[in-house]
Amino acid sequence: MTLNPFVRHTIATEPMPPCPAALYEYVFAGNGIFLRAQREGLSVRFPVLSYPILGLPILTPEIELTVPRIPQTLIEQMLGEAFDAWQAPSGPLESLFHFTWDETWMLTIPEQIRTAVSVQPADPEHCPSYQSCLVEIHSHHEMRPQFSSMDDEEETGFRIYGVCGSFKKQPSISFRIGLYGHFVPIPASLIAELPPGLHDTYREDAEP
């Protein structure tokens, strides 16, 4: 069997050493298996399997952002563009937005292929913002901002993903961290300054 050189496997220690220079790392701990990884602006550690393992330290989830929150003005600009696509004569259409941090936040609306139920970059391999963005958000216009199975299949990078929707009733937004196909929801307040009237679904989505 050939091991992936970009994926590491390690046993939890107290304290944990710095995150390795790999795509991600599986950590075996006393309370299960965790994933951890880091990139510029973001480091994460969260469980993917809960199971007691005797003799190993207990780990807790950790999410650390080393960048400021996306300012309200950029979120408002994003919403304005999403509303325009929703109400366009050829619409309703979904929209895609990339937020990149480079000493300040930048919003990019990449060339994209839009339909009423999907949106994707027109040419991901040659889209600089797709390659570098820390936060990617798409719109669901009138539908609730829930990540679909299609989103799960397409959101395979390591970044923060968001979806906004419910424009007709109560404009809302949801965020999650994606780590190469593994996901964990996060509150919007961790990454963005929300304008008045934009609802964060985090608490209701976290309820059983």
DRENDO-1510 file (C-alpha; in Angstrom, 1 decimal, always signed):
<recs>
REC; n; res; u; v; w
REC; 1; MET; +0.0; +0.0; +0.0 .
REC; 2; THR; +1.3; +3.5; -1.0 .
REC; 3; LEU; +0.8; +6.1; +1.7 .
REC; 4; ASN; -0.2; +9.6; +0.7 .
REC; 5; PRO; +2.9; +11.8; +1.6 .
REC; 6; PHE; +0.6; +14.8; +2.1 .
REC; 7; VAL; -1.6; +13.1; +4.8 .
REC; 8; ARG; +0.0; +12.3; +8.2 .
REC; 9; HIS; -1.2; +10.1; +11.1 .
REC; 10; THR; -0.1; +10.8; +14.6 .
REC; 11; ILE; -0.8; +10.0; +18.3 .
REC; 12; ALA; -2.0; +12.8; +20.5 .
REC; 13; THR; +0.4; +14.2; +23.0 .
REC; 14; GLU; +0.3; +16.9; +25.7 .
REC; 15; PRO; +1.0; +19.5; +24.5 .
REC; 16; MET; +0.5; +18.9; +20.8 .
REC; 17; PRO; +3.4; +19.9; +18.6 .
REC; 18; PRO; +2.9; +22.5; +15.8 .
REC; 19; CYS; +0.8; +21.4; +12.9 .
REC; 20; PRO; +2.9; +19.7; +10.3 .
REC; 21; ALA; +3.5; +20.9; +6.7 .
REC; 22; ALA; +1.0; +18.5; +5.1 .
REC; 23; LEU; -2.4; +18.8; +3.7 .
REC; 24; TYR; -3.9; +17.5; +6.9 .
REC; 25; GLU; -3.2; +15.2; +9.8 .
REC; 26; TYR; -5.3; +12.5; +11.5 .
REC; 27; VAL; -4.7; +12.6; +15.3 .
REC; 28; PHE; -5.6; +9.6; +17.4 .
REC; 29; ALA; -6.7; +10.8; +20.8 .
REC; 30; GLY; -8.4; +9.5; +24.0 .
REC; 31; ASN; -11.8; +10.6; +22.7 .
REC; 32; GLY; -11.5; +9.6; +19.1 .
REC; 33; ILE; -9.9; +10.7; +15.8 .
REC; 34; PHE; -9.4; +14.3; +15.0 .
REC; 35; LEU; -8.4; +16.1; +11.8 .
REC; 36; ARG; -6.1; +19.1; +12.0 .
REC; 37; ALA; -4.6; +21.4; +9.4 .
REC; 38; GLN; -3.5; +25.0; +8.9 .
REC; 39; ARG; -3.2; +27.5; +6.1 .
REC; 40; GLU; -2.5; +31.2; +6.0 .
REC; 41; GLY; -5.1; +32.8; +8.3 .
REC; 42; LEU; -6.7; +29.6; +9.6 .
REC; 43; SER; -5.9; +26.6; +11.7 .
REC; 44; VAL; -8.4; +23.9; +12.7 .
REC; 45; ARG; -8.7; +20.8; +14.8 .
REC; 46; PHE; -12.0; +18.9; +15.0 .
REC; 47; PRO; -13.3; +15.4; +15.6 .
REC; 48; VAL; -14.3; +13.1; +12.7 .
REC; 49; LEU; -14.9; +10.0; +14.9 .
REC; 50; SER; -15.8; +9.9; +18.6 .
REC; 51; TYR; -14.6; +6.8; +20.3 .
REC; 52; PRO; -12.8; +6.2; +23.7 .
REC; 53; ILE; -9.2; +5.1; +23.3 .
REC; 54; LEU; -7.6; +4.2; +26.6 .
REC; 55; GLY; -4.2; +5.7; +27.5 .
REC; 56; LEU; -4.3; +8.7; +25.1 .
REC; 57; PRO; -4.8; +12.4; +26.0 .
REC; 58; ILE; -8.3; +14.0; +25.5 .
REC; 59; LEU; -8.4; +16.6; +22.7 .
REC; 60; THR; -10.8; +19.5; +22.3 .
REC; 61; PRO; -11.8; +21.1; +19.0 .
REC; 62; GLU; -9.9; +24.2; +18.1 .
REC; 63; ILE; -10.6; +26.8; +15.4 .
REC; 64; GLU; -8.2; +29.8; +15.1 .
REC; 65; LEU; -8.5; +32.6; +12.7 .
REC; 66; THR; -5.5; +35.0; +12.5 .
REC; 67; VAL; -7.3; +37.5; +10.2 .
REC; 68; PRO; -9.9; +40.2; +10.9 .
REC; 69; ARG; -13.5; +39.5; +10.2 .
REC; 70; ILE; -14.8; +40.3; +6.7 .
REC; 71; PRO; -16.2; +43.9; +7.0 .
REC; 72; GLN; -19.9; +44.6; +6.8 .
REC; 73; THR; -19.5; +46.7; +3.7 .
REC; 74; LEU; -18.2; +43.7; +1.7 .
REC; 75; ILE; -21.0; +41.5; +3.0 .
REC; 76; GLU; -23.5; +44.1; +1.9 .
REC; 77; GLN; -21.9; +44.4; -1.5 .
REC; 78; MET; -22.1; +40.6; -1.9 .
REC; 79; LEU; -25.8; +40.6; -0.9 .
REC; 80; GLY; -26.5; +43.3; -3.4 .
REC; 81; GLU; -25.0; +41.3; -6.2 .
REC; 82; ALA; -26.8; +38.1; -5.1 .
REC; 83; PHE; -30.2; +40.0; -4.9 .
REC; 84; ASP; -29.6; +41.3; -8.4 .
REC; 85; ALA; -29.0; +37.8; -9.8 .
REC; 86; TRP; -32.1; +36.6; -7.9 .
REC; 87; GLN; -34.2; +39.3; -9.5 .
REC; 88; ALA; -32.6; +39.3; -13.0 .
REC; 89; PRO; -34.9; +38.9; -16.0 .
REC; 90; SER; -33.2; +35.6; -16.8 .
REC; 91; GLY; -33.2; +34.6; -13.1 .
REC; 92; PRO; -33.5; +33.5; -10.4 .
REC; 93; LEU; -29.7; +32.7; -10.6 .
REC; 94; GLU; -27.3; +31.6; -8.0 .
REC; 95; SER; -24.1; +33.6; -7.5 .
REC; 96; LEU; -20.5; +32.8; -6.4 .
REC; 97; PHE; -18.2; +35.1; -4.4 .
REC; 98; HIS; -14.6; +34.8; -3.3 .
REC; 99; PHE; -13.1; +36.6; -0.3 .
REC; 100; THR; -9.3; +36.8; -0.2 .
REC; 101; TRP; -7.1; +38.2; +2.6 .
REC; 102; ASP; -3.9; +40.1; +1.6 .
REC; 103; GLU; -3.4; +42.7; +4.4 .
REC; 104; THR; -7.0; +43.6; +3.7 .
REC; 105; TRP; -10.1; +41.8; +2.5 .
REC; 106; MET; -10.9; +41.7; -1.2 .
REC; 107; LEU; -14.2; +40.5; -2.8 .
REC; 108; THR; -14.0; +38.9; -6.2 .
REC; 109; ILE; -16.9; +37.9; -8.3 .
REC; 110; PRO; -15.3; +35.3; -10.7 .
REC; 111; GLU; -16.4; +34.4; -14.1 .
REC; 112; GLN; -19.1; +31.8; -13.4 .
REC; 113; ILE; -21.7; +29.4; -14.8 .
REC; 114; ARG; -25.0; +30.1; -13.1 .
REC; 115; THR; -28.4; +28.4; -13.1 .
REC; 116; ALA; -31.4; +28.6; -10.8 .
REC; 117; VAL; -30.0; +25.7; -8.7 .
REC; 118; SER; -26.2; +25.7; -9.2 .
REC; 119; VAL; -23.2; +27.9; -9.7 .
REC; 120; GLN; -19.5; +27.2; -10.3 .
REC; 121; PRO; -16.4; +29.0; -11.6 .
REC; 122; ALA; -16.2; +29.0; -15.4 .
REC; 123; ASP; -12.6; +27.8; -15.4 .
REC; 124; PRO; -11.4; +26.8; -11.8 .
REC; 125; GLU; -7.9; +25.9; -12.9 .
REC; 126; HIS; -7.3; +29.4; -14.3 .
REC; 127; CYS; -9.2; +31.4; -11.7 .
REC; 128; PRO; -6.8; +33.1; -9.3 .
REC; 129; SER; -9.4; +33.9; -6.7 .
REC; 130; TYR; -10.6; +30.3; -6.6 .
REC; 131; GLN; -7.1; +29.1; -5.9 .
REC; 132; SER; -6.3; +31.7; -3.2 .
REC; 133; CYS; -9.5; +32.6; -1.4 .
REC; 134; LEU; -10.0; +31.9; +2.3 .
REC; 135; VAL; -13.8; +32.3; +2.1 .
REC; 136; GLU; -16.1; +31.2; -0.6 .
REC; 137; ILE; -19.8; +32.0; -0.5 .
REC; 138; HIS; -22.6; +31.2; -2.9 .
REC; 139; SER; -26.3; +32.2; -2.9 .
REC; 140; HIS; -29.5; +30.1; -2.9 .
REC; 141; HIS; -31.8; +33.1; -3.4 .
REC; 142; GLU; -35.3; +32.0; -2.1 .
REC; 143; MET; -34.2; +28.6; -0.8 .
REC; 144; ARG; -32.9; +28.2; +2.7 .
REC; 145; PRO; -29.1; +28.6; +3.1 .
REC; 146; GLN; -28.4; +24.9; +3.6 .
REC; 147; PHE; -25.4; +23.1; +2.1 .
REC; 148; SER; -26.6; +20.5; -0.4 .
REC; 149; SER; -25.2; +17.1; -1.3 .
REC; 150; MET; -23.9; +18.8; -4.4 .
REC; 151; ASP; -22.2; +21.4; -2.3 .
REC; 152; ASP; -20.5; +18.6; -0.3 .
REC; 153; GLU; -19.2; +17.0; -3.5 .
REC; 154; GLU; -17.9; +20.3; -4.9 .
REC; 155; GLU; -16.5; +22.0; -1.8 .
REC; 156; THR; -13.4; +19.9; -1.6 .
REC; 157; GLY; -10.8; +22.5; -0.6 .
REC; 158; PHE; -9.5; +23.8; +2.7 .
REC; 159; ARG; -11.3; +27.1; +3.4 .
REC; 160; ILE; -14.4; +28.6; +4.9 .
REC; 161; TYR; -17.6; +28.0; +2.9 .
REC; 162; GLY; -20.8; +30.0; +3.2 .
REC; 163; VAL; -24.2; +30.0; +1.6 .
REC; 164; CYS; -26.9; +32.7; +1.8 .
REC; 165; GLY; -30.6; +32.4; +1.0 .
REC; 166; SER; -34.2; +32.8; +2.1 .
REC; 167; PHE; -34.1; +36.2; +0.4 .
REC; 168; LYS; -37.9; +36.4; +0.1 .
REC; 169; LYS; -38.7; +35.7; +3.8 .
REC; 170; GLN; -35.6; +36.3; +6.1 .
REC; 171; PRO; -32.2; +36.8; +4.4 .
REC; 172; SER; -29.9; +34.3; +6.1 .
REC; 173; ILE; -26.4; +32.9; +5.9 .
REC; 174; SER; -24.6; +29.8; +7.0 .
REC; 175; PHE; -20.9; +29.1; +7.3 .
REC; 176; ARG; -18.8; +26.0; +7.7 .
REC; 177; ILE; -15.1; +25.0; +7.6 .
REC; 178; GLY; -14.3; +22.6; +4.8 .
REC; 179; LEU; -11.2; +20.5; +5.1 .
REC; 180; TYR; -10.9; +18.3; +2.0 .
REC; 181; GLY; -14.4; +16.9; +2.2 .
REC; 182; HIS; -14.8; +17.1; +6.0 .
REC; 183; PHE; -17.0; +19.9; +7.4 .
REC; 184; VAL; -17.8; +21.6; +10.7 .
REC; 185; PRO; -20.3; +24.4; +11.0 .
REC; 186; ILE; -19.2; +27.7; +12.6 .
REC; 187; PRO; -21.0; +30.9; +13.7 .
REC; 188; ALA; -21.0; +33.8; +11.2 .
REC; 189; SER; -19.6; +36.1; +13.9 .
REC; 190; LEU; -16.3; +34.2; +13.7 .
REC; 191; ILE; -15.6; +35.3; +10.2 .
REC; 192; ALA; -17.8; +38.2; +9.2 .
REC; 193; GLU; -19.5; +41.3; +10.4 .
REC; 194; LEU; -23.1; +40.8; +9.4 .
REC; 195; PRO; -25.3; +43.8; +8.4 .
REC; 196; PRO; -28.6; +44.3; +10.3 .
REC; 197; GLY; -31.3; +42.0; +8.9 .
REC; 198; LEU; -29.0; +39.2; +7.9 .
REC; 199; HIS; -29.7; +36.1; +10.0 .
REC; 200; ASP; -27.1; +33.6; +11.0 .
REC; 201; THR; -28.5; +30.0; +11.0 .
REC; 202; TYR; -25.7; +28.6; +13.1 .
REC; 203; ARG; -27.6; +28.0; +16.4 .
REC; 204; GLU; -30.7; +26.5; +14.7 .
REC; 205; ASP; -28.6; +24.3; +12.5 .
REC; 206; ALA; -26.7; +23.0; +15.5 .
REC; 207; GLU; -29.8; +22.0; +17.3 .
REC; 208; PRO; -30.7; +18.2; +17.1 .
</recs>
